[in-house]
């Protein structure tokens, strides 16, 4: 049986990171004092309202995934380990697949990103506690970047792969 996997080798992930870094056209809302987390929260709120109000046709998904992904990468800064990230995303993709996201597509990814941003905000608000046992701030931000990479693949911007 063939299972469709879009992210099946490191170069697929690198291509997604390149899209995040390269597509970015500048923040859709101002970033004050390098508050990238607050920026992501405002950005997601804007798009959540657009979806709820029924005007989702105006959502420029490439901009969403690039802007949010780049903000998360900036928060990770020098801590971001591309090799570790690639291994993490490939492993999660093999374990979980994309079935749960396929039905909801971009909206499902935005929902997952929203949950991760909320978790990161909670961590920040609790005296910058960086480890909640099951997930660190690094893990949370890396997951946000991962969902943005998946978003680009889901939109068909990056090549689709099939493996056995």
BALOBA-1460 file (C-alpha; in Angstrom, 3 decimals):
// residues 164
<rec num="1" residu="x" x="0.000" y="0.000" z="0.000"/>
<rec num="2" residu="x" x="1.317" y="3.426" z="-0.925"/>
<rec num="3" residu="x" x="1.068" y="6.176" z="1.639"/>
<rec num="4" residu="x" x="1.341" y="9.687" z="0.330"/>
<rec num="5" residu="x" x="4.045" y="11.629" z="2.114"/>
<rec num="6" residu="x" x="5.004" y="15.098" z="1.034"/>
<rec num="7" residu="x" x="7.993" y="15.515" z="3.262"/>
<rec num="8" residu="x" x="10.105" y="12.429" z="2.776"/>
<rec num="9" residu="x" x="13.669" y="13.741" z="2.580"/>
<rec num="10" residu="x" x="15.711" y="16.585" z="4.063"/>
<rec num="11" residu="x" x="15.767" y="18.606" z="0.845"/>
<rec num="12" residu="x" x="11.952" y="18.828" z="0.990"/>
<rec num="13" residu="x" x="12.176" y="20.523" z="4.385"/>
<rec num="14" residu="x" x="14.995" y="22.811" z="3.254"/>
<rec num="15" residu="x" x="12.821" y="23.886" z="0.309"/>
<rec num="16" residu="x" x="10.014" y="24.755" z="2.738"/>
<rec num="17" residu="x" x="12.362" y="26.779" z="4.946"/>
<rec num="18" residu="x" x="13.610" y="28.585" z="1.851"/>
<rec num="19" residu="x" x="10.010" y="29.500" z="0.975"/>
<rec num="20" residu="x" x="9.438" y="30.841" z="4.481"/>
<rec num="21" residu="x" x="12.575" y="32.948" z="4.333"/>
<rec num="22" residu="x" x="12.240" y="33.972" z="0.690"/>
<rec num="23" residu="x" x="8.558" y="34.703" z="0.219"/>
<rec num="24" residu="x" x="8.304" y="37.080" z="3.179"/>
<rec num="25" residu="x" x="7.295" y="40.530" z="1.934"/>
<rec num="26" residu="x" x="7.333" y="42.310" z="5.280"/>
<rec num="27" residu="x" x="5.061" y="42.229" z="8.290"/>
<rec num="28" residu="x" x="1.338" y="42.647" z="7.748"/>
<rec num="29" residu="x" x="1.117" y="44.382" z="11.117"/>
<rec num="30" residu="x" x="3.821" y="46.358" z="12.919"/>
<rec num="31" residu="x" x="6.267" y="44.539" z="15.144"/>
<rec num="32" residu="x" x="6.921" y="46.573" z="18.253"/>
<rec num="33" residu="x" x="10.181" y="46.013" z="20.135"/>
<rec num="34" residu="x" x="10.809" y="42.727" z="18.326"/>
<rec num="35" residu="x" x="7.654" y="41.202" z="19.827"/>
<rec num="36" residu="x" x="7.449" y="38.433" z="17.248"/>
<rec num="37" residu="x" x="5.168" y="36.334" z="19.435"/>
<rec num="38" residu="x" x="2.714" y="39.228" z="19.805"/>
<rec num="39" residu="x" x="2.991" y="39.778" z="16.060"/>
<rec num="40" residu="x" x="2.059" y="36.160" z="15.367"/>
<rec num="41" residu="x" x="-0.884" y="36.406" z="17.757"/>
<rec num="42" residu="x" x="-2.211" y="39.576" z="16.053"/>
<rec num="43" residu="x" x="-1.664" y="38.096" z="12.601"/>
<rec num="44" residu="x" x="-3.550" y="34.902" z="13.462"/>
<rec num="45" residu="x" x="-6.383" y="36.848" z="15.108"/>
<rec num="46" residu="x" x="-6.780" y="38.885" z="11.917"/>
<rec num="47" residu="x" x="-7.074" y="35.747" z="9.787"/>
<rec num="48" residu="x" x="-9.292" y="33.943" z="12.297"/>
<rec num="49" residu="x" x="-11.728" y="36.879" z="12.058"/>
<rec num="50" residu="x" x="-11.527" y="36.779" z="8.250"/>
<rec num="51" residu="x" x="-12.439" y="33.087" z="8.267"/>
<rec num="52" residu="x" x="-15.265" y="33.473" z="10.774"/>
<rec num="53" residu="x" x="-16.720" y="36.447" z="8.881"/>
<rec num="54" residu="x" x="-16.728" y="34.424" z="5.666"/>
<rec num="55" residu="x" x="-14.164" y="36.539" z="3.821"/>
<rec num="56" residu="x" x="-11.548" y="33.801" z="3.687"/>
<rec num="57" residu="x" x="-11.179" y="34.266" z="-0.076"/>
<rec num="58" residu="x" x="-9.083" y="37.330" z="0.741"/>
<rec num="59" residu="x" x="-6.538" y="35.326" z="2.736"/>
<rec num="60" residu="x" x="-3.140" y="35.186" z="1.083"/>
<rec num="61" residu="x" x="-1.974" y="31.877" z="2.538"/>
<rec num="62" residu="x" x="1.608" y="32.105" z="1.278"/>
<rec num="63" residu="x" x="1.935" y="35.334" z="3.234"/>
<rec num="64" residu="x" x="0.435" y="33.740" z="6.334"/>
<rec num="65" residu="x" x="2.839" y="30.797" z="6.328"/>
<rec num="66" residu="x" x="5.845" y="32.928" z="5.467"/>
<rec num="67" residu="x" x="5.119" y="35.700" z="7.961"/>
<rec num="68" residu="x" x="4.281" y="33.425" z="10.881"/>
<rec num="69" residu="x" x="7.116" y="31.003" z="10.062"/>
<rec num="70" residu="x" x="9.661" y="33.794" z="9.785"/>
<rec num="71" residu="x" x="8.506" y="35.303" z="13.082"/>
<rec num="72" residu="x" x="8.981" y="31.908" z="14.773"/>
<rec num="73" residu="x" x="12.438" y="31.532" z="13.190"/>
<rec num="74" residu="x" x="13.392" y="34.985" z="14.454"/>
<rec num="75" residu="x" x="12.292" y="34.018" z="17.956"/>
<rec num="76" residu="x" x="14.359" y="30.847" z="17.770"/>
<rec num="77" residu="x" x="17.359" y="32.874" z="16.603"/>
<rec num="78" residu="x" x="20.699" y="31.152" z="17.017"/>
<rec num="79" residu="x" x="19.033" y="28.266" z="18.860"/>
<rec num="80" residu="x" x="17.459" y="27.072" z="15.601"/>
<rec num="81" residu="x" x="19.207" y="23.904" z="14.532"/>
<rec num="82" residu="x" x="18.195" y="23.113" z="10.967"/>
<rec num="83" residu="x" x="19.407" y="19.502" z="11.142"/>
<rec num="84" residu="x" x="17.480" y="18.862" z="14.371"/>
<rec num="85" residu="x" x="14.414" y="20.569" z="12.869"/>
<rec num="86" residu="x" x="14.547" y="18.441" z="9.709"/>
<rec num="87" residu="x" x="14.834" y="15.240" z="11.739"/>
<rec num="88" residu="x" x="11.939" y="16.327" z="13.984"/>
<rec num="89" residu="x" x="9.605" y="17.228" z="11.110"/>
<rec num="90" residu="x" x="10.390" y="14.121" z="9.071"/>
<rec num="91" residu="x" x="9.833" y="11.944" z="12.156"/>
<rec num="92" residu="x" x="6.517" y="13.573" z="13.035"/>
<rec num="93" residu="x" x="5.373" y="13.367" z="9.432"/>
<rec num="94" residu="x" x="6.113" y="9.641" z="9.326"/>
<rec num="95" residu="x" x="4.344" y="9.045" z="12.662"/>
<rec num="96" residu="x" x="1.273" y="11.234" z="12.195"/>
<rec num="97" residu="x" x="0.894" y="11.706" z="8.434"/>
<rec num="98" residu="x" x="-1.297" y="14.465" z="7.070"/>
<rec num="99" residu="x" x="-4.722" y="12.827" z="7.142"/>
<rec num="100" residu="x" x="-6.027" y="15.012" z="9.969"/>
<rec num="101" residu="x" x="-4.905" y="18.160" z="8.159"/>
<rec num="102" residu="x" x="-6.041" y="17.223" z="4.650"/>
<rec num="103" residu="x" x="-9.744" y="17.720" z="5.325"/>
<rec num="104" residu="x" x="-9.215" y="21.194" z="6.784"/>
<rec num="105" residu="x" x="-6.257" y="22.194" z="4.616"/>
<rec num="106" residu="x" x="-4.940" y="25.703" z="5.297"/>
<rec num="107" residu="x" x="-7.593" y="26.420" z="7.923"/>
<rec num="108" residu="x" x="-6.557" y="23.296" z="9.838"/>
<rec num="109" residu="x" x="-2.922" y="24.371" z="9.764"/>
<rec num="110" residu="x" x="-3.838" y="27.863" z="10.941"/>
<rec num="111" residu="x" x="-5.795" y="26.308" z="13.805"/>
<rec num="112" residu="x" x="-2.777" y="24.231" z="14.862"/>
<rec num="113" residu="x" x="-0.517" y="27.276" z="14.620"/>
<rec num="114" residu="x" x="-3.024" y="29.239" z="16.721"/>
<rec num="115" residu="x" x="-2.824" y="26.566" z="19.443"/>
<rec num="116" residu="x" x="0.971" y="26.618" z="19.387"/>
<rec num="117" residu="x" x="1.110" y="30.428" z="19.578"/>
<rec num="118" residu="x" x="-1.288" y="30.330" z="22.545"/>
<rec num="119" residu="x" x="0.968" y="27.785" z="24.258"/>
<rec num="120" residu="x" x="4.048" y="29.928" z="23.638"/>
<rec num="121" residu="x" x="2.221" y="32.989" z="25.015"/>
<rec num="122" residu="x" x="1.310" y="31.015" z="28.146"/>
<rec num="123" residu="x" x="4.926" y="29.962" z="28.584"/>
<rec num="124" residu="x" x="6.061" y="33.577" z="28.180"/>
<rec num="125" residu="x" x="3.470" y="34.856" z="30.631"/>
<rec num="126" residu="x" x="4.570" y="32.338" z="33.261"/>
<rec num="127" residu="x" x="7.896" y="34.080" z="33.906"/>
<rec num="128" residu="x" x="9.338" y="32.827" z="30.629"/>
<rec num="129" residu="x" x="9.273" y="29.257" z="31.833"/>
<rec num="130" residu="x" x="10.915" y="27.423" z="28.979"/>
<rec num="131" residu="x" x="10.012" y="23.849" z="29.774"/>
<rec num="132" residu="x" x="6.601" y="22.412" z="30.631"/>
<rec num="133" residu="x" x="7.879" y="18.860" z="30.838"/>
<rec num="134" residu="x" x="6.317" y="17.592" z="27.645"/>
<rec num="135" residu="x" x="7.244" y="20.571" z="25.457"/>
<rec num="136" residu="x" x="9.787" y="23.373" z="25.551"/>
<rec num="137" residu="x" x="9.498" y="26.831" z="24.014"/>
<rec num="138" residu="x" x="11.920" y="25.631" z="21.334"/>
<rec num="139" residu="x" x="9.635" y="22.668" z="20.562"/>
<rec num="140" residu="x" x="6.582" y="24.929" z="20.351"/>
<rec num="141" residu="x" x="8.252" y="27.434" z="18.009"/>
<rec num="142" residu="x" x="9.766" y="24.658" z="15.884"/>
<rec num="143" residu="x" x="6.276" y="23.131" z="15.545"/>
<rec num="144" residu="x" x="4.994" y="26.490" z="14.279"/>
<rec num="145" residu="x" x="7.731" y="26.557" z="11.635"/>
<rec num="146" residu="x" x="6.891" y="22.933" z="10.761"/>
<rec num="147" residu="x" x="3.220" y="23.736" z="10.225"/>
<rec num="148" residu="x" x="4.239" y="26.620" z="7.958"/>
<rec num="149" residu="x" x="6.418" y="24.279" z="5.868"/>
<rec num="150" residu="x" x="3.504" y="21.829" z="5.633"/>
<rec num="151" residu="x" x="1.271" y="24.732" z="4.601"/>
<rec num="152" residu="x" x="3.452" y="25.466" z="1.581"/>
<rec num="153" residu="x" x="3.365" y="21.806" z="0.568"/>
<rec num="154" residu="x" x="-0.372" y="21.562" z="1.037"/>
<rec num="155" residu="x" x="-0.868" y="24.537" z="-1.251"/>
<rec num="156" residu="x" x="1.094" y="22.751" z="-3.969"/>
<rec num="157" residu="x" x="3.877" y="25.305" z="-3.981"/>
<rec num="158" residu="x" x="6.515" y="22.695" z="-3.225"/>
<rec num="159" residu="x" x="6.711" y="19.370" z="-5.091"/>
<rec num="160" residu="x" x="4.611" y="16.476" z="-3.873"/>
<rec num="161" residu="x" x="6.345" y="13.185" z="-3.110"/>
<rec num="162" residu="x" x="5.050" y="9.625" z="-2.969"/>
<rec num="163" residu="x" x="6.856" y="6.839" z="-1.153"/>
<rec num="164" residu="x" x="6.073" y="3.202" z="-0.508"/>
